[in-house]
């Protein structure tokens, strides 16, 4: 699938897959940032994308950045709708106790492109029954 990417800044880097089978493409910081402990910083990527109709761009944490440096998207998973043409900006939150530095060109998150469905919501008086029923939050057991 071809995805058009527009550089909004000459120093921006296009997303890159880390391996041939990677689901997520790395997104890169376009600028330097300091992220104090417990704070969120909006990190610019300097790019805009044109996602194909029927797809969504999902922005996830990079596992190494989240686990080793305590930096992860503040909204847990960012959503880029296919009709959005503005800059991709990642809200990175520092969950740790030490300030962190992000340098221009650092990998800050990963972008997964996925298909989605648009539902037609219909009010109903009764829903079909299942074994699980209305059980939630741990209702299926611990192990």
C-alpha positions as a printed NumPy array, in Angstrom:
array([[  0.   ,   0.   ,   0.   ],
       [  1.354,   3.408,  -0.943],
       [  0.949,   6.197,   1.626],
       [  1.813,   9.754,   0.628],
       [  3.839,  11.671,   3.207],
       [  4.404,  15.422,   3.069],
       [  7.414,  16.942,   4.797],
       [  6.339,  20.091,   6.61 ],
       [  9.895,  20.707,   7.78 ],
       [ 13.063,  20.089,   5.774],
       [ 14.584,  18.245,   8.762],
       [ 11.668,  15.819,   9.084],
       [ 12.176,  12.093,   8.532],
       [  9.66 ,   9.83 ,   6.848],
       [  8.357,   6.844,   8.872],
       [ 10.57 ,   3.755,   8.598],
       [  9.865,   0.104,   9.39 ],
       [ 12.581,  -1.43 ,  11.575],
       [ 12.338,  -4.847,   9.927],
       [ 10.545,  -6.418,   6.947],
       [  7.795,  -7.865,   9.168],
       [  7.359,  -4.906,  11.53 ],
       [  3.737,  -3.831,  12.002],
       [  4.686,  -0.344,  13.173],
       [  6.768,   2.257,  11.368],
       [  8.968,   4.452,  13.539],
       [  8.069,   8.125,  13.873],
       [ 10.872,  10.619,  14.475],
       [ 11.154,  13.828,  16.478],
       [ 11.617,  16.967,  14.422],
       [ 13.329,  19.102,  17.048],
       [ 14.834,  18.877,  20.503],
       [ 12.681,  18.533,  23.623],
       [ 13.095,  18.26 ,  27.368],
       [ 10.441,  16.205,  29.143],
       [ 10.376,  16.739,  32.897],
       [  9.278,  13.924,  35.194],
       [  5.495,  13.647,  35.235],
       [  5.036,  16.053,  32.326],
       [  3.716,  15.749,  28.783],
       [  5.358,  17.409,  25.788],
       [  3.918,  17.698,  22.275],
       [  6.66 ,  16.356,  20.005],
       [  6.404,  17.42 ,  16.381],
       [  7.289,  14.979,  13.612],
       [  7.312,  17.554,  10.803],
       [  5.203,  15.294,   8.567],
       [  1.605,  14.95 ,   7.416],
       [  0.218,  11.795,   5.819],
       [ -2.536,  10.83 ,   3.408],
       [ -3.954,   7.561,   4.697],
       [ -6.029,   5.468,   2.284],
       [ -9.804,   5.6  ,   2.767],
       [-10.974,   2.958,   5.221],
       [ -7.731,   2.964,   7.215],
       [ -6.656,   4.604,  10.443],
       [ -3.2  ,   5.491,  11.711],
       [ -2.652,   4.259,  15.268],
       [  0.221,   5.748,  17.235],
       [  1.669,   3.382,  19.828],
       [  4.577,   3.563,  22.25 ],
       [  7.936,   2.185,  21.23 ],
       [  8.553,  -0.604,  23.717],
       [ 12.171,   0.302,  24.456],
       [ 11.387,   3.985,  24.948],
       [  8.455,   3.216,  27.238],
       [ 10.156,   0.491,  29.294],
       [ 13.691,   1.883,  29.496],
       [ 13.13 ,   5.651,  29.413],
       [  9.569,   5.965,  30.76 ],
       [  8.344,   7.867,  27.67 ],
       [  5.032,   6.847,  26.092],
       [  2.119,   8.559,  24.359],
       [  0.029,  10.403,  26.946],
       [ -3.222,   9.267,  25.34 ],
       [ -1.966,   5.637,  25.238],
       [ -2.951,   5.192,  21.571],
       [ -3.192,   8.121,  19.207],
       [ -5.729,   7.993,  16.376],
       [ -5.129,   9.577,  12.971],
       [ -8.293,   9.601,  10.868],
       [ -7.848,   9.047,   7.128],
       [ -9.242,  12.524,   6.344],
       [ -6.722,  14.33 ,   8.609],
       [ -4.027,  16.216,   6.707],
       [ -2.315,  18.119,   9.509],
       [  1.019,  17.462,  11.16 ],
       [  1.447,  14.285,  13.173],
       [  2.26 ,  15.386,  16.713],
       [  2.933,  12.869,  19.477],
       [  2.035,  13.812,  23.064],
       [  4.841,  12.062,  24.967],
       [  4.462,  11.676,  28.716],
       [  7.366,  11.04 ,  31.089],
       [  6.124,   8.431,  33.562],
       [  9.47 ,   8.342,  35.343],
       [ 11.188,  10.355,  38.047],
       [ 14.029,  11.708,  35.914],
       [ 13.875,  14.315,  33.145],
       [ 14.406,  12.961,  29.629],
       [ 15.901,  14.555,  26.532],
       [ 14.552,  13.928,  23.044],
       [ 16.872,  14.934,  20.222],
       [ 15.892,  15.736,  16.662],
       [ 15.853,  12.465,  14.73 ],
       [ 15.097,  10.274,  17.767],
       [ 12.461,   7.585,  17.325],
       [  9.508,   8.618,  19.506],
       [  6.591,   6.323,  18.661],
       [  5.383,   3.846,  16.085],
       [  2.632,   4.185,  13.505],
       [  0.426,   1.2  ,  12.667],
       [ -1.956,   1.53 ,   9.715],
       [ -5.074,  -0.609,  10.087],
       [ -8.464,  -1.011,   8.406],
       [-11.58 ,  -0.03 ,  10.328],
       [-15.34 ,  -0.337,  10.115],
       [-17.84 ,   2.493,  10.36 ],
       [-20.887,   1.221,  12.251],
       [-24.516,   2.162,  11.95 ],
       [-25.64 ,   2.326,  15.577],
       [-29.19 ,   1.152,  16.17 ],
       [-30.985,   1.386,  19.499],
       [-32.228,  -2.018,  20.722],
       [-34.354,  -3.094,  23.678],
       [-32.672,  -6.52 ,  23.852],
       [-29.19 ,  -7.77 ,  22.948],
       [-28.319, -11.353,  22.043],
       [-27.23 , -13.559,  24.953],
       [-23.71 , -14.951,  25.36 ],
       [-21.991, -17.186,  27.901],
       [-20.149, -14.166,  29.282],
       [-23.191, -11.919,  29.401],
       [-22.64 ,  -8.591,  31.144],
       [-19.577,  -9.757,  33.096],
       [-16.698,  -7.331,  32.796],
       [-13.41 ,  -6.351,  34.462],
       [-11.999,  -9.736,  35.4  ],
       [-15.209, -11.71 ,  35.051],
       [-13.529, -14.39 ,  32.925],
       [-11.077, -15.354,  35.678],
       [ -7.519, -14.64 ,  36.722],
       [ -5.622, -17.418,  34.93 ]])
